[in-house]
Amino acid sequence: MPVREHIVHVPYAELLQHFREEGRWTCIVCGGRVRCRFFGHQPQPRVPLFECERCGRRSDGCQTFEGHHLLYRYCPLEEAHTMRCGHWRPEWQRAKGTCPVCESQKREAAA
C-alpha cells in the first residue's frame, strides 16, 4: 500500500489562529463539532488538543477536515486507508462523509 508523506505546512500557533477565526471545525469520522482545548497535557504538553464533542476523537487538528487541509494541503477523504493522530493516538478510522472545506464526498466501494 502506498504511503503519503505527511509534511506539516503550518505551525501549531497558526493552526490555532485559524480555529479561532473559523469557530467551527468538523470531525473526519462522525461529522461532529470539534472543540479546541488549546495546548494539551502529559504526554504531549506542547501539542494542541482538538476533541470531537460527539465521538470524543482527539488530535492535533489532523483528524478534522479543516485542520487536515491546513496541515497537509489535501483532503483527508483522499486517503484510502485508516488513519489516526500520531500525537494523541485515537483508534484507527477512515475519514467519511462530506468535507466542509472542499465539498469532496467519500464514495462507498461497491459490494
Residue, then its C-alpha position, 0 to 999 in steps of 0.5 A: m500500500p502506498v504511503r503519503e508523506h505527511i509534511v506539516h505546512v503550518p505551525y501549531a500557533e497558526l493552526l490555532q489562529h485559524f480555529r479561532e477565526e473559523g469557530r467551527w471545525t468538523c470531525i473526519v469520522c462522525g461529522g461532529r463539532v470539534r472543540c479546541r482545548f488549546f495546548g494539551h497535557q502529559p504526554q504531549p504538553r506542547v501539542p494542541l488538543f482538538e476533541c470531537e464533542r460527539c465521538g470524543r476523537r482527539s488530535d492535533g487538528c489532523q483528524t478534522f477536515e479543516g485542520h487536515h487541509l491546513l496541515y497537509r494541503y489535501c483532503p483527508l477523504e483522499e486517503a484510502h486507508t485508516m488513519r489516526c493522530g500520531h500525537w494523541r493516538p485515537e483508534w484507527q478510522r477512515a475519514k467519511g462523509t462530506c468535507p466542509v472545506c472542499e465539498s469532496q464526498k467519500r464514495e462507498a466501494a461497491a459490494 
